[in-house]
């Protein structure tokens, strides 16, 4: 008997879908997210329809999860802080409208926490129980698994991107200064390298451009320093690095590992695996599917308190 | 029927003992630790005897735990990194000799992790499941509870004192530079205040001395910044601040709370309780007793891997 799990991932640009049978990925799909001011409900409807269409050939869905690029109120199913999603999402019902179209409950999860769960179960974290995950992209997100499950604390634990790197650094959307999210983002790296985009910077680094190499090294060092704090606090079994920016490879990961090992030397960092994420662009949707299933069965830590 | 639990705490200066019946503290005792080069085994024997003597009036012991001021190999029961304990402790059997004298197994635990467990069960953390604890004293120690249990990760999770505060700061015993442990220790505060001891600095601060007030404010800010990283990563229900230096009170805790709230504003810090530890000088011994009992019953997370 199949246990079909639907995972939806409403990203800042694209909507993604994954259909799982247990832990086997049967199908994935993606489309532009369609989100815009005044088009929020239409975007949710289109996402649900993409999910239903992708799942239809396989049978009846057992559970569904929805990944979002920010914070939400898990209990009310509404948006809280979704700055990367075009439109007006604060206090807007999100889980309800999608659940209605799917005909089953929808559990919300942060997109990088979803990626963390997917990597923990099916990717670079498989076999481990305690994992720290960081996703480097437009922003810097994170996730923490403890004892084989996502750790959410009172709501949104794992916000690696909002650890302070430079107390006098640039103002962050969260209200703090010098957050990693601002200092190792795709835009920060591009600006630091004097290029228009992080892809341009990566190409320049591959061609040996010193400014681009230095920019990736600085970003890697900043991420490594924050990961060192996480490692010293949590002594995880593995560290996983995902996100589009991580595709730059060793120009970023080399300095990251070096700084992590220098700063977290009180922990057994010499033998701590620092691994690239394995599941690719649909990791968030896959993780949302896992999360939806765990939420439906009541085994997940859905957070013990209210959102900010 | 009583369930007598013995807790031993081999501190850098004093040895302490607590005898519990379940979670009720029946008796405590303390004595100079007797540790010195060449006197290591005698110190362990004296600690065990103090424990037996304190417990004798109450009946037969069911379990025992031993708190140590540093790192150990939990599986082998030997010392690994105990710089604050006079004598030679690296690779020395510790659990075995004490267990032999007590006639029952002895579970080792770091002293601040023991304090964290005691506060979680019987002190400022009672009723909570996720707690971050910091102890300010000769050094800066920490402990993390997740889901109502100590989190140890691959061995010694919770090392808040070894999070980097200043990348170019003073060299730490761990090999890193600018660890909180070096920059908010009793000695660092005293030196910063231009006083011989932290007690002198606290007295000067109470009398309104600007240099002393600034020294406590700087230390509080550093601790607050590292606690902010822990809060952003873990979204705990409570933060607990213990240790002798915390007795300085608001001159330290005020700046600590302010920096924590400033830096961790992505999390619900406005409503996050930051509480003084409640259990006083024997918290480590009480926590060791709780730990010994949990280890004996197999319910504790004894760490999933080898020590550094």
HADDOCK unambig.tbl for C-alpha pairs under 7 A between the chains (distance, minus, plus):
assign (segid A and resid 130 and name CA) (segid B and resid 153 and name CA) 6.75 0.50 0.50
assign (segid A and resid 153 and name CA) (segid B and resid 130 and name CA) 6.74 0.50 0.50
assign (segid A and resid 153 and name CA) (segid B and resid 234 and name CA) 5.88 0.50 0.50
assign (segid A and resid 153 and name CA) (segid B and resid 235 and name CA) 4.83 0.50 0.50
assign (segid A and resid 153 and name CA) (segid B and resid 236 and name CA) 5.56 0.50 0.50
assign (segid A and resid 154 and name CA) (segid B and resid 235 and name CA) 5.40 0.50 0.50
assign (segid A and resid 154 and name CA) (segid B and resid 236 and name CA) 6.27 0.50 0.50
assign (segid A and resid 154 and name CA) (segid B and resid 237 and name CA) 6.50 0.50 0.50
assign (segid A and resid 155 and name CA) (segid B and resid 235 and name CA) 6.90 0.50 0.50
assign (segid A and resid 156 and name CA) (segid B and resid 235 and name CA) 6.71 0.50 0.50
assign (segid A and resid 157 and name CA) (segid B and resid 232 and name CA) 6.44 0.50 0.50
assign (segid A and resid 157 and name CA) (segid B and resid 233 and name CA) 5.20 0.50 0.50
assign (segid A and resid 157 and name CA) (segid B and resid 234 and name CA) 4.65 0.50 0.50
assign (segid A and resid 157 and name CA) (segid B and resid 235 and name CA) 4.96 0.50 0.50
assign (segid A and resid 158 and name CA) (segid B and resid 232 and name CA) 6.76 0.50 0.50
assign (segid A and resid 158 and name CA) (segid B and resid 233 and name CA) 4.43 0.50 0.50
assign (segid A and resid 158 and name CA) (segid B and resid 234 and name CA) 6.21 0.50 0.50
assign (segid A and resid 159 and name CA) (segid B and resid 232 and name CA) 5.59 0.50 0.50
assign (segid A and resid 159 and name CA) (segid B and resid 233 and name CA) 5.42 0.50 0.50
assign (segid A and resid 160 and name CA) (segid B and resid 232 and name CA) 6.97 0.50 0.50
assign (segid A and resid 160 and name CA) (segid B and resid 233 and name CA) 5.99 0.50 0.50
assign (segid A and resid 162 and name CA) (segid B and resid 232 and name CA) 6.69 0.50 0.50
assign (segid A and resid 162 and name CA) (segid B and resid 266 and name CA) 6.95 0.50 0.50
assign (segid A and resid 163 and name CA) (segid B and resid 229 and name CA) 5.19 0.50 0.50
assign (segid A and resid 163 and name CA) (segid B and resid 232 and name CA) 6.55 0.50 0.50
assign (segid A and resid 164 and name CA) (segid B and resid 263 and name CA) 6.82 0.50 0.50
assign (segid A and resid 174 and name CA) (segid B and resid 265 and name CA) 6.39 0.50 0.50
assign (segid A and resid 174 and name CA) (segid B and resid 266 and name CA) 5.34 0.50 0.50
assign (segid A and resid 175 and name CA) (segid B and resid 265 and name CA) 6.53 0.50 0.50
assign (segid A and resid 176 and name CA) (segid B and resid 262 and name CA) 6.28 0.50 0.50
assign (segid A and resid 176 and name CA) (segid B and resid 263 and name CA) 5.44 0.50 0.50
assign (segid A and resid 176 and name CA) (segid B and resid 265 and name CA) 6.65 0.50 0.50
assign (segid A and resid 229 and name CA) (segid B and resid 163 and name CA) 5.19 0.50 0.50
assign (segid A and resid 232 and name CA) (segid B and resid 157 and name CA) 6.45 0.50 0.50
assign (segid A and resid 232 and name CA) (segid B and resid 158 and name CA) 6.77 0.50 0.50
assign (segid A and resid 232 and name CA) (segid B and resid 159 and name CA) 5.60 0.50 0.50
assign (segid A and resid 232 and name CA) (segid B and resid 160 and name CA) 6.97 0.50 0.50
assign (segid A and resid 232 and name CA) (segid B and resid 162 and name CA) 6.69 0.50 0.50
assign (segid A and resid 232 and name CA) (segid B and resid 163 and name CA) 6.56 0.50 0.50
assign (segid A and resid 233 and name CA) (segid B and resid 157 and name CA) 5.21 0.50 0.50
assign (segid A and resid 233 and name CA) (segid B and resid 158 and name CA) 4.44 0.50 0.50
assign (segid A and resid 233 and name CA) (segid B and resid 159 and name CA) 5.43 0.50 0.50
assign (segid A and resid 233 and name CA) (segid B and resid 160 and name CA) 5.99 0.50 0.50
assign (segid A and resid 234 and name CA) (segid B and resid 153 and name CA) 5.87 0.50 0.50
assign (segid A and resid 234 and name CA) (segid B and resid 157 and name CA) 4.67 0.50 0.50
assign (segid A and resid 234 and name CA) (segid B and resid 158 and name CA) 6.22 0.50 0.50
assign (segid A and resid 235 and name CA) (segid B and resid 153 and name CA) 4.82 0.50 0.50
assign (segid A and resid 235 and name CA) (segid B and resid 154 and name CA) 5.40 0.50 0.50
assign (segid A and resid 235 and name CA) (segid B and resid 155 and name CA) 6.90 0.50 0.50
assign (segid A and resid 235 and name CA) (segid B and resid 156 and name CA) 6.72 0.50 0.50
assign (segid A and resid 235 and name CA) (segid B and resid 157 and name CA) 4.97 0.50 0.50
assign (segid A and resid 236 and name CA) (segid B and resid 153 and name CA) 5.57 0.50 0.50
assign (segid A and resid 236 and name CA) (segid B and resid 154 and name CA) 6.27 0.50 0.50
assign (segid A and resid 237 and name CA) (segid B and resid 154 and name CA) 6.51 0.50 0.50
assign (segid A and resid 262 and name CA) (segid B and resid 176 and name CA) 6.27 0.50 0.50
assign (segid A and resid 263 and name CA) (segid B and resid 164 and name CA) 6.83 0.50 0.50
assign (segid A and resid 263 and name CA) (segid B and resid 176 and name CA) 5.44 0.50 0.50
assign (segid A and resid 265 and name CA) (segid B and resid 174 and name CA) 6.38 0.50 0.50
assign (segid A and resid 265 and name CA) (segid B and resid 175 and name CA) 6.51 0.50 0.50
assign (segid A and resid 265 and name CA) (segid B and resid 176 and name CA) 6.64 0.50 0.50
assign (segid A and resid 266 and name CA) (segid B and resid 162 and name CA) 6.96 0.50 0.50
assign (segid A and resid 266 and name CA) (segid B and resid 174 and name CA) 5.35 0.50 0.50
assign (segid A and resid 267 and name CA) (segid B and resid 308 and name CA) 6.04 0.50 0.50
assign (segid A and resid 268 and name CA) (segid B and resid 308 and name CA) 4.68 0.50 0.50
assign (segid A and resid 308 and name CA) (segid B and resid 267 and name CA) 5.97 0.50 0.50
assign (segid A and resid 308 and name CA) (segid B and resid 268 and name CA) 4.60 0.50 0.50
